Amino acid sequence: MSESIDWQHSTPSELFLHRFVAITKSGQTLDGYLSYFPQNGWWILQDADNLTTVIKPDANGNPTLNTELFRSINVLKETR
């Protein structure tokens, strides 16, 4: 596995295509790559298969984990 990056202090476009490993609230592991989608002045980062939103903006526009579905995430320097 490659080195982690500080995703909470990165811009959404900097996270595009980076590999992530996230743990769901039910304890399953989702291993994939992030896709960046700008939306009406906001943005979301989904898994590359577009199954779910992984990282979304907080009220200030900073990256935050989608805690409705996930309890932790590790974003890696490795890209697709």
mmCIF file as gemmi writes it, N, C-alpha and C atoms, coordinates in Angstrom:
data_model
loop_
_atom_site.group_PDB
_atom_site.id
_atom_site.type_symbol
_atom_site.label_atom_id
_atom_site.label_alt_id
_atom_site.label_comp_id
_atom_site.label_asym_id
_atom_site.label_entity_id
_atom_site.label_seq_id
_atom_site.pdbx_PDB_ins_code
_atom_site.Cartn_x
_atom_site.Cartn_y
_atom_site.Cartn_z
_atom_site.occupancy
_atom_site.B_iso_or_equiv
_atom_site.pdbx_formal_charge
_atom_site.auth_seq_id
_atom_site.auth_asym_id
_atom_site.pdbx_PDB_model_num
ATOM 1 N N . MET Axp A 1 ? 0.849 -1.167 0 1 0 ? 1 A 1
ATOM 2 C CA . MET Axp A 1 ? 0 0 0 1 0 ? 1 A 1
ATOM 3 C C . MET Axp A 1 ? 0.898 1.234 0 1 0 ? 1 A 1
ATOM 4 N N . SER Axp A 2 ? 0.468 2.264 -0.674 1 0 ? 2 A 1
ATOM 5 C CA . SER Axp A 2 ? 1.286 3.473 -0.771 1 0 ? 2 A 1
ATOM 6 C C . SER Axp A 2 ? 1.04 4.4 0.427 1 0 ? 2 A 1
ATOM 7 N N . GLU Axp A 3 ? 1.784 5.479 0.452 1 0 ? 3 A 1
ATOM 8 C CA . GLU Axp A 3 ? 1.719 6.463 1.535 1 0 ? 3 A 1
ATOM 9 C C . GLU Axp A 3 ? 0.386 7.207 1.523 1 0 ? 3 A 1
ATOM 10 N N . SER Axp A 4 ? -0.106 7.558 2.71 1 0 ? 4 A 1
ATOM 11 C CA . SER Axp A 4 ? -1.353 8.319 2.85 1 0 ? 4 A 1
ATOM 12 C C . SER Axp A 4 ? -1.118 9.794 2.563 1 0 ? 4 A 1
ATOM 13 N N . ILE Axp A 5 ? -2.204 10.481 2.194 1 0 ? 5 A 1
ATOM 14 C CA . ILE Axp A 5 ? -2.142 11.925 2.023 1 0 ? 5 A 1
ATOM 15 C C . ILE Axp A 5 ? -3.111 12.582 3.002 1 0 ? 5 A 1
ATOM 16 N N . ASP Axp A 6 ? -2.905 13.841 3.281 1 0 ? 6 A 1
ATOM 17 C CA . ASP Axp A 6 ? -3.757 14.607 4.179 1 0 ? 6 A 1
ATOM 18 C C . ASP Axp A 6 ? -4.959 15.111 3.385 1 0 ? 6 A 1
ATOM 19 N N . TRP Axp A 7 ? -5.95 14.273 3.238 1 0 ? 7 A 1
ATOM 20 C CA . TRP Axp A 7 ? -7.095 14.59 2.387 1 0 ? 7 A 1
ATOM 21 C C . TRP Axp A 7 ? -7.94 15.729 2.95 1 0 ? 7 A 1
ATOM 22 N N . GLN Axp A 8 ? -7.936 15.925 4.272 1 0 ? 8 A 1
ATOM 23 C CA . GLN Axp A 8 ? -8.755 16.98 4.872 1 0 ? 8 A 1
ATOM 24 C C . GLN Axp A 8 ? -8.212 18.374 4.571 1 0 ? 8 A 1
ATOM 25 N N . HIS Axp A 9 ? -6.957 18.457 4.144 1 0 ? 9 A 1
ATOM 26 C CA . HIS Axp A 9 ? -6.359 19.746 3.802 1 0 ? 9 A 1
ATOM 27 C C . HIS Axp A 9 ? -5.975 19.803 2.324 1 0 ? 9 A 1
ATOM 28 N N . SER Axp A 10 ? -6.651 19.006 1.514 1 0 ? 10 A 1
ATOM 29 C CA . SER Axp A 10 ? -6.441 18.994 0.063 1 0 ? 10 A 1
ATOM 30 C C . SER Axp A 10 ? -7.684 19.552 -0.612 1 0 ? 10 A 1
ATOM 31 N N . THR Axp A 11 ? -7.515 20.027 -1.836 1 0 ? 11 A 1
ATOM 32 C CA . THR Axp A 11 ? -8.683 20.467 -2.595 1 0 ? 11 A 1
ATOM 33 C C . THR Axp A 11 ? -9.31 19.238 -3.251 1 0 ? 11 A 1
ATOM 34 N N . PRO Axp A 12 ? -10.597 19.302 -3.561 1 0 ? 12 A 1
ATOM 35 C CA . PRO Axp A 12 ? -11.248 18.165 -4.209 1 0 ? 12 A 1
ATOM 36 C C . PRO Axp A 12 ? -10.552 17.746 -5.503 1 0 ? 12 A 1
ATOM 37 N N . SER Axp A 13 ? -10.099 18.722 -6.289 1 0 ? 13 A 1
ATOM 38 C CA . SER Axp A 13 ? -9.435 18.378 -7.55 1 0 ? 13 A 1
ATOM 39 C C . SER Axp A 13 ? -8.093 17.682 -7.307 1 0 ? 13 A 1
ATOM 40 N N . GLU Axp A 14 ? -7.44 17.962 -6.178 1 0 ? 14 A 1
ATOM 41 C CA . GLU Axp A 14 ? -6.186 17.272 -5.83 1 0 ? 14 A 1
ATOM 42 C C . GLU Axp A 14 ? -6.432 15.82 -5.444 1 0 ? 14 A 1
ATOM 43 N N . LEU Axp A 15 ? -7.646 15.5 -5 1 0 ? 15 A 1
ATOM 44 C CA . LEU Axp A 15 ? -7.976 14.137 -4.574 1 0 ? 15 A 1
ATOM 45 C C . LEU Axp A 15 ? -8.478 13.262 -5.72 1 0 ? 15 A 1
ATOM 46 N N . PHE Axp A 16 ? -8.828 13.893 -6.829 1 0 ? 16 A 1
ATOM 47 C CA . PHE Axp A 16 ? -9.357 13.186 -8.002 1 0 ? 16 A 1
ATOM 48 C C . PHE Axp A 16 ? -8.411 12.068 -8.435 1 0 ? 16 A 1
ATOM 49 N N . LEU Axp A 17 ? -8.963 10.87 -8.595 1 0 ? 17 A 1
ATOM 50 C CA . LEU Axp A 17 ? -8.281 9.654 -9.051 1 0 ? 17 A 1
ATOM 51 C C . LEU Axp A 17 ? -7.332 9.029 -8.025 1 0 ? 17 A 1
ATOM 52 N N . HIS Axp A 18 ? -7.306 9.555 -6.797 1 0 ? 18 A 1
ATOM 53 C CA . HIS Axp A 18 ? -6.488 8.923 -5.763 1 0 ? 18 A 1
ATOM 54 C C . HIS Axp A 18 ? -7.215 7.7 -5.216 1 0 ? 18 A 1
ATOM 55 N N . ARG Axp A 19 ? -6.442 6.694 -4.863 1 0 ? 19 A 1
ATOM 56 C CA . ARG Axp A 19 ? -6.99 5.482 -4.268 1 0 ? 19 A 1
ATOM 57 C C . ARG Axp A 19 ? -7.386 5.782 -2.824 1 0 ? 19 A 1
ATOM 58 N N . PHE Axp A 20 ? -8.479 5.159 -2.395 1 0 ? 20 A 1
ATOM 59 C CA . PHE Axp A 20 ? -8.914 5.286 -1.006 1 0 ? 20 A 1
ATOM 60 C C . PHE Axp A 20 ? -9.34 3.918 -0.476 1 0 ? 20 A 1
ATOM 61 N N . VAL Axp A 21 ? -9.227 3.773 0.818 1 0 ? 21 A 1
ATOM 62 C CA . VAL Axp A 21 ? -9.739 2.595 1.516 1 0 ? 21 A 1
ATOM 63 C C . VAL Axp A 21 ? -10.6 3.137 2.645 1 0 ? 21 A 1
ATOM 64 N N . ALA Axp A 22 ? -11.894 2.845 2.587 1 0 ? 22 A 1
ATOM 65 C CA . ALA Axp A 22 ? -12.831 3.362 3.586 1 0 ? 22 A 1
ATOM 66 C C . ALA Axp A 22 ? -13.53 2.2 4.283 1 0 ? 22 A 1
ATOM 67 N N . ILE Axp A 23 ? -13.849 2.407 5.551 1 0 ? 23 A 1
ATOM 68 C CA . ILE Axp A 23 ? -14.586 1.422 6.336 1 0 ? 23 A 1
ATOM 69 C C . ILE Axp A 23 ? -16 1.952 6.534 1 0 ? 23 A 1
ATOM 70 N N . THR Axp A 24 ? -16.979 1.138 6.132 1 0 ? 24 A 1
ATOM 71 C CA . THR Axp A 24 ? -18.374 1.539 6.291 1 0 ? 24 A 1
ATOM 72 C C . THR Axp A 24 ? -18.8 1.393 7.74 1 0 ? 24 A 1
ATOM 73 N N . LYS Axp A 25 ? -19.935 1.972 8.061 1 0 ? 25 A 1
ATOM 74 C CA . LYS Axp A 25 ? -20.467 1.859 9.421 1 0 ? 25 A 1
ATOM 75 C C . LYS Axp A 25 ? -20.752 0.404 9.792 1 0 ? 25 A 1
ATOM 76 N N . SER Axp A 26 ? -21.029 -0.437 8.797 1 0 ? 26 A 1
ATOM 77 C CA . SER Axp A 26 ? -21.3 -1.856 9.077 1 0 ? 26 A 1
ATOM 78 C C . SER Axp A 26 ? -20.018 -2.685 9.129 1 0 ? 26 A 1
ATOM 79 N N . GLY Axp A 27 ? -18.852 -2.037 8.907 1 0 ? 27 A 1
ATOM 80 C CA . GLY Axp A 27 ? -17.575 -2.732 9.019 1 0 ? 27 A 1
ATOM 81 C C . GLY Axp A 27 ? -17.011 -3.278 7.715 1 0 ? 27 A 1
ATOM 82 N N . GLN Axp A 28 ? -17.683 -3.024 6.585 1 0 ? 28 A 1
ATOM 83 C CA . GLN Axp A 28 ? -17.162 -3.465 5.293 1 0 ? 28 A 1
ATOM 84 C C . GLN Axp A 28 ? -16.097 -2.504 4.796 1 0 ? 28 A 1
ATOM 85 N N . THR Axp A 29 ? -15.207 -3.004 3.966 1 0 ? 29 A 1
ATOM 86 C CA . THR Axp A 29 ? -14.138 -2.196 3.385 1 0 ? 29 A 1
ATOM 87 C C . THR Axp A 29 ? -14.468 -1.867 1.942 1 0 ? 29 A 1
ATOM 88 N N . LEU Axp A 30 ? -14.366 -0.597 1.598 1 0 ? 30 A 1
ATOM 89 C CA . LEU Axp A 30 ? -14.527 -0.147 0.216 1 0 ? 30 A 1
ATOM 90 C C . LEU Axp A 30 ? -13.175 0.358 -0.246 1 0 ? 30 A 1
ATOM 91 N N . ASP Axp A 31 ? -12.618 -0.285 -1.258 1 0 ? 31 A 1
ATOM 92 C CA . ASP Axp A 31 ? -11.3 0.045 -1.797 1 0 ? 31 A 1
ATOM 93 C C . ASP Axp A 31 ? -11.518 0.489 -3.235 1 0 ? 31 A 1
ATOM 94 N N . GLY Axp A 32 ? -11.206 1.743 -3.525 1 0 ? 32 A 1
ATOM 95 C CA . GLY Axp A 32 ? -11.46 2.242 -4.867 1 0 ? 32 A 1
ATOM 96 C C . GLY Axp A 32 ? -10.692 3.517 -5.151 1 0 ? 32 A 1
ATOM 97 N N . TYR Axp A 33 ? -11.166 4.239 -6.157 1 0 ? 33 A 1
ATOM 98 C CA . TYR Axp A 33 ? -10.551 5.49 -6.589 1 0 ? 33 A 1
ATOM 99 C C . TYR Axp A 33 ? -11.607 6.588 -6.567 1 0 ? 33 A 1
ATOM 100 N N . LEU Axp A 34 ? -11.188 7.805 -6.234 1 0 ? 34 A 1
ATOM 101 C CA . LEU Axp A 34 ? -12.11 8.923 -6.109 1 0 ? 34 A 1
ATOM 102 C C . LEU Axp A 34 ? -12.362 9.608 -7.445 1 0 ? 34 A 1
ATOM 103 N N . SER Axp A 35 ? -13.621 9.918 -7.699 1 0 ? 35 A 1
ATOM 104 C CA . SER Axp A 35 ? -14.033 10.709 -8.856 1 0 ? 35 A 1
ATOM 105 C C . SER Axp A 35 ? -14.582 12.032 -8.352 1 0 ? 35 A 1
ATOM 106 N N . TYR Axp A 36 ? -14.182 13.118 -8.996 1 0 ? 36 A 1
ATOM 107 C CA . TYR Axp A 36 ? -14.533 14.479 -8.595 1 0 ? 36 A 1
ATOM 108 C C . TYR Axp A 36 ? -15.685 14.982 -9.448 1 0 ? 36 A 1
ATOM 109 N N . PHE Axp A 37 ? -16.738 15.485 -8.784 1 0 ? 37 A 1
ATOM 110 C CA . PHE Axp A 37 ? -17.897 16.016 -9.48 1 0 ? 37 A 1
ATOM 111 C C . PHE Axp A 37 ? -18.243 17.399 -8.937 1 0 ? 37 A 1
ATOM 112 N N . PRO Axp A 38 ? -17.897 18.466 -9.682 1 0 ? 38 A 1
ATOM 113 C CA . PRO Axp A 38 ? -18.341 19.805 -9.263 1 0 ? 38 A 1
ATOM 114 C C . PRO Axp A 38 ? -19.853 19.908 -9.495 1 0 ? 38 A 1
ATOM 115 N N . GLN Axp A 39 ? -20.547 20.576 -8.571 1 0 ? 39 A 1
ATOM 116 C CA . GLN Axp A 39 ? -22.003 20.695 -8.669 1 0 ? 39 A 1
ATOM 117 C C . GLN Axp A 39 ? -22.473 22.057 -8.185 1 0 ? 39 A 1
ATOM 118 N N . ASN Axp A 40 ? -22.873 22.919 -9.084 1 0 ? 40 A 1
ATOM 119 C CA . ASN Axp A 40 ? -23.474 24.221 -8.737 1 0 ? 40 A 1
ATOM 120 C C . ASN Axp A 40 ? -22.708 24.964 -7.643 1 0 ? 40 A 1
ATOM 121 N N . GLY Axp A 41 ? -21.416 25.13 -7.817 1 0 ? 41 A 1
ATOM 122 C CA . GLY Axp A 41 ? -20.608 25.841 -6.84 1 0 ? 41 A 1
ATOM 123 C C . GLY Axp A 41 ? -20.113 24.955 -5.705 1 0 ? 41 A 1
ATOM 124 N N . TRP Axp A 42 ? -20.64 23.757 -5.581 1 0 ? 42 A 1
ATOM 125 C CA . TRP Axp A 42 ? -20.186 22.788 -4.589 1 0 ? 42 A 1
ATOM 126 C C . TRP Axp A 42 ? -19.562 21.623 -5.326 1 0 ? 42 A 1
ATOM 127 N N . TRP Axp A 43 ? -19.278 20.566 -4.648 1 0 ? 43 A 1
ATOM 128 C CA . TRP Axp A 43 ? -18.63 19.409 -5.245 1 0 ? 43 A 1
ATOM 129 C C . TRP Axp A 43 ? -18.88 18.186 -4.373 1 0 ? 43 A 1
ATOM 130 N N . ILE Axp A 44 ? -18.645 17.007 -4.926 1 0 ? 44 A 1
ATOM 131 C CA . ILE Axp A 44 ? -18.619 15.76 -4.169 1 0 ? 44 A 1
ATOM 132 C C . ILE Axp A 44 ? -17.515 14.88 -4.75 1 0 ? 44 A 1
ATOM 133 N N . LEU Axp A 45 ? -17.015 13.982 -3.945 1 0 ? 45 A 1
ATOM 134 C CA . LEU Axp A 45 ? -16.078 12.959 -4.395 1 0 ? 45 A 1
ATOM 135 C C . LEU Axp A 45 ? -16.75 11.615 -4.184 1 0 ? 45 A 1
ATOM 136 N N . GLN Axp A 46 ? -16.957 10.899 -5.287 1 0 ? 46 A 1
ATOM 137 C CA . GLN Axp A 46 ? -17.581 9.585 -5.24 1 0 ? 46 A 1
ATOM 138 C C . GLN Axp A 46 ? -16.541 8.533 -5.553 1 0 ? 46 A 1
ATOM 139 N N . ASP Axp A 47 ? -16.895 7.267 -5.286 1 0 ? 47 A 1
ATOM 140 C CA . ASP Axp A 47 ? -16.03 6.193 -5.754 1 0 ? 47 A 1
ATOM 141 C C . ASP Axp A 47 ? -16.127 6.164 -7.274 1 0 ? 47 A 1
ATOM 142 N N . ALA Axp A 48 ? -15.103 5.66 -7.94 1 0 ? 48 A 1
ATOM 143 C CA . ALA Axp A 48 ? -15.023 5.714 -9.404 1 0 ? 48 A 1
ATOM 144 C C . ALA Axp A 48 ? -16.169 4.971 -10.091 1 0 ? 48 A 1
ATOM 145 N N . ASP Axp A 49 ? -16.817 4.044 -9.386 1 0 ? 49 A 1
ATOM 146 C CA . ASP Axp A 49 ? -17.967 3.334 -9.95 1 0 ? 49 A 1
ATOM 147 C C . ASP Axp A 49 ? -19.267 4.109 -9.747 1 0 ? 49 A 1
ATOM 148 N N . ASN Axp A 50 ? -19.169 5.294 -9.123 1 0 ? 50 A 1
ATOM 149 C CA . ASN Axp A 50 ? -20.317 6.17 -8.875 1 0 ? 50 A 1
ATOM 150 C C . ASN Axp A 50 ? -21.409 5.496 -8.045 1 0 ? 50 A 1
ATOM 151 N N . LEU Axp A 51 ? -20.992 4.663 -7.095 1 0 ? 51 A 1
ATOM 152 C CA . LEU Axp A 51 ? -21.952 3.981 -6.236 1 0 ? 51 A 1
ATOM 153 C C . LEU Axp A 51 ? -22.379 4.833 -5.045 1 0 ? 51 A 1
ATOM 154 N N . THR Axp A 52 ? -21.452 5.644 -4.532 1 0 ? 52 A 1
ATOM 155 C CA . THR Axp A 52 ? -21.774 6.431 -3.342 1 0 ? 52 A 1
ATOM 156 C C . THR Axp A 52 ? -20.857 7.639 -3.196 1 0 ? 52 A 1
ATOM 157 N N . THR Axp A 53 ? -21.335 8.629 -2.488 1 0 ? 53 A 1
ATOM 158 C CA . THR Axp A 53 ? -20.518 9.785 -2.144 1 0 ? 53 A 1
ATOM 159 C C . THR Axp A 53 ? -19.631 9.403 -0.968 1 0 ? 53 A 1
ATOM 160 N N . VAL Axp A 54 ? -18.33 9.596 -1.125 1 0 ? 54 A 1
ATOM 161 C CA . VAL Axp A 54 ? -17.362 9.229 -0.096 1 0 ? 54 A 1
ATOM 162 C C . VAL Axp A 54 ? -16.955 10.467 0.707 1 0 ? 54 A 1
ATOM 163 N N . ILE Axp A 55 ? -16.599 11.535 0.015 1 0 ? 55 A 1
ATOM 164 C CA . ILE Axp A 55 ? -16.177 12.79 0.657 1 0 ? 55 A 1
ATOM 165 C C . ILE Axp A 55 ? -17.043 13.905 0.093 1 0 ? 55 A 1
ATOM 166 N N . LYS Axp A 56 ? -17.496 14.777 0.987 1 0 ? 56 A 1
ATOM 167 C CA . LYS Axp A 56 ? -18.343 15.892 0.568 1 0 ? 56 A 1
ATOM 168 C C . LYS Axp A 56 ? -17.903 17.141 1.317 1 0 ? 56 A 1
ATOM 169 N N . PRO Axp A 57 ? -18.351 18.318 0.894 1 0 ? 57 A 1
ATOM 170 C CA . PRO Axp A 57 ? -17.947 19.54 1.589 1 0 ? 57 A 1
ATOM 171 C C . PRO Axp A 57 ? -18.717 19.733 2.895 1 0 ? 57 A 1
ATOM 172 N N . ASP Axp A 58 ? -18.029 20.3 3.891 1 0 ? 58 A 1
ATOM 173 C CA . ASP Axp A 58 ? -18.734 20.715 5.099 1 0 ? 58 A 1
ATOM 174 C C . ASP Axp A 58 ? -19.336 22.093 4.837 1 0 ? 58 A 1
ATOM 175 N N . ALA Axp A 59 ? -19.87 22.732 5.839 1 0 ? 59 A 1
ATOM 176 C CA . ALA Axp A 59 ? -20.531 24.034 5.665 1 0 ? 59 A 1
ATOM 177 C C . ALA Axp A 59 ? -19.589 25.111 5.14 1 0 ? 59 A 1
ATOM 178 N N . ASN Axp A 60 ? -18.282 24.932 5.363 1 0 ? 60 A 1
ATOM 179 C CA . ASN Axp A 60 ? -17.288 25.901 4.882 1 0 ? 60 A 1
ATOM 180 C C . ASN Axp A 60 ? -16.645 25.486 3.562 1 0 ? 60 A 1
ATOM 181 N N . GLY Axp A 61 ? -17.083 24.374 2.986 1 0 ? 61 A 1
ATOM 182 C CA . GLY Axp A 61 ? -16.535 23.906 1.721 1 0 ? 61 A 1
ATOM 183 C C . GLY Axp A 61 ? -15.305 23.03 1.853 1 0 ? 61 A 1
ATOM 184 N N . ASN Axp A 62 ? -14.954 22.65 3.08 1 0 ? 62 A 1
ATOM 185 C CA . ASN Axp A 62 ? -13.786 21.794 3.305 1 0 ? 62 A 1
ATOM 186 C C . ASN Axp A 62 ? -14.156 20.317 3.186 1 0 ? 62 A 1
ATOM 187 N N . PRO Axp A 63 ? -13.234 19.485 2.707 1 0 ? 63 A 1
ATOM 188 C CA . PRO Axp A 63 ? -13.528 18.057 2.573 1 0 ? 63 A 1
ATOM 189 C C . PRO Axp A 63 ? -13.84 17.403 3.921 1 0 ? 63 A 1
ATOM 190 N N . THR Axp A 64 ? -14.913 16.628 3.93 1 0 ? 64 A 1
ATOM 191 C CA . THR Axp A 64 ? -15.297 15.876 5.12 1 0 ? 64 A 1
ATOM 192 C C . THR Axp A 64 ? -15.831 14.507 4.703 1 0 ? 64 A 1
ATOM 193 N N . LEU Axp A 65 ? -15.598 13.52 5.52 1 0 ? 65 A 1
ATOM 194 C CA . LEU Axp A 65 ? -16.049 12.164 5.235 1 0 ? 65 A 1
ATOM 195 C C . LEU Axp A 65 ? -17.572 12.095 5.312 1 0 ? 65 A 1
ATOM 196 N N . ASN Axp A 66 ? -18.17 11.347 4.42 1 0 ? 66 A 1
ATOM 197 C CA . ASN Axp A 66 ? -19.612 11.11 4.455 1 0 ? 66 A 1
ATOM 198 C C . ASN Axp A 66 ? -19.898 10.15 5.622 1 0 ? 66 A 1
ATOM 199 N N . THR Axp A 67 ? -20.117 10.723 6.796 1 0 ? 67 A 1
ATOM 200 C CA . THR Axp A 67 ? -20.278 9.91 8.004 1 0 ? 67 A 1
ATOM 201 C C . THR Axp A 67 ? -21.636 9.218 8.097 1 0 ? 67 A 1
ATOM 202 N N . GLU Axp A 68 ? -22.527 9.496 7.153 1 0 ? 68 A 1
ATOM 203 C CA . GLU Axp A 68 ? -23.778 8.748 7.106 1 0 ? 68 A 1
ATOM 204 C C . GLU Axp A 68 ? -23.507 7.303 6.698 1 0 ? 68 A 1
ATOM 205 N N . LEU Axp A 69 ? -22.431 7.086 5.92 1 0 ? 69 A 1
ATOM 206 C CA . LEU Axp A 69 ? -22.111 5.751 5.419 1 0 ? 69 A 1
ATOM 207 C C . LEU Axp A 69 ? -20.783 5.198 5.929 1 0 ? 69 A 1
ATOM 208 N N . PHE Axp A 70 ? -19.826 6.076 6.238 1 0 ? 70 A 1
ATOM 209 C CA . PHE Axp A 70 ? -18.472 5.63 6.561 1 0 ? 70 A 1
ATOM 210 C C . PHE Axp A 70 ? -18.043 6.064 7.957 1 0 ? 70 A 1
ATOM 211 N N . ARG Axp A 71 ? -17.16 5.247 8.56 1 0 ? 71 A 1
ATOM 212 C CA . ARG Axp A 71 ? -16.612 5.637 9.863 1 0 ? 71 A 1
ATOM 213 C C . ARG Axp A 71 ? -15.152 6.035 9.776 1 0 ? 71 A 1
ATOM 214 N N . SER Axp A 72 ? -14.454 5.634 8.695 1 0 ? 72 A 1
ATOM 215 C CA . SER Axp A 72 ? -13.06 6.062 8.518 1 0 ? 72 A 1
ATOM 216 C C . SER Axp A 72 ? -12.652 5.938 7.05 1 0 ? 72 A 1
ATOM 217 N N . ILE Axp A 73 ? -11.577 6.662 6.725 1 0 ? 73 A 1
ATOM 218 C CA . ILE Axp A 73 ? -11.041 6.616 5.355 1 0 ? 73 A 1
ATOM 219 C C . ILE Axp A 73 ? -9.548 6.87 5.389 1 0 ? 73 A 1
ATOM 220 N N . ASN Axp A 74 ? -8.872 6.27 4.455 1 0 ? 74 A 1
ATOM 221 C CA . ASN Axp A 74 ? -7.444 6.499 4.223 1 0 ? 74 A 1
ATOM 222 C C . ASN Axp A 74 ? -7.307 6.797 2.74 1 0 ? 74 A 1
ATOM 223 N N . VAL Axp A 75 ? -6.861 7.988 2.392 1 0 ? 75 A 1
ATOM 224 C CA . VAL Axp A 75 ? -6.644 8.351 0.998 1 0 ? 75 A 1
ATOM 225 C C . VAL Axp A 75 ? -5.146 8.241 0.735 1 0 ? 75 A 1
ATOM 226 N N . LEU Axp A 76 ? -4.81 7.545 -0.33 1 0 ? 76 A 1
ATOM 227 C CA . LEU Axp A 76 ? -3.422 7.216 -0.631 1 0 ? 76 A 1
ATOM 228 C C . LEU Axp A 76 ? -2.868 8.085 -1.754 1 0 ? 76 A 1
ATOM 229 N N . LYS Axp A 77 ? -1.534 8.206 -1.785 1 0 ? 77 A 1
ATOM 230 C CA . LYS Axp A 77 ? -0.884 8.953 -2.869 1 0 ? 77 A 1
ATOM 231 C C . LYS Axp A 77 ? -1.034 8.25 -4.206 1 0 ? 77 A 1
ATOM 232 N N . GLU Axp A 78 ? -1.275 6.966 -4.166 1 0 ? 78 A 1
ATOM 233 C CA . GLU Axp A 78 ? -1.439 6.154 -5.384 1 0 ? 78 A 1
ATOM 234 C C . GLU Axp A 78 ? -2.62 6.681 -6.204 1 0 ? 78 A 1
ATOM 235 N N . THR Axp A 79 ? -2.412 6.837 -7.51 1 0 ? 79 A 1
ATOM 236 C CA . THR Axp A 79 ? -3.479 7.276 -8.398 1 0 ? 79 A 1
ATOM 237 C C . THR Axp A 79 ? -3.75 6.221 -9.45 1 0 ? 79 A 1
ATOM 238 N N . ARG Axp A 80 ? -4.863 6.382 -10.085 1 0 ? 80 A 1
ATOM 239 C CA . ARG Axp A 80 ? -5.314 5.447 -11.132 1 0 ? 80 A 1
ATOM 240 C C . ARG Axp A 80 ? -4.581 5.705 -12.405 1 0 ? 80 A 1
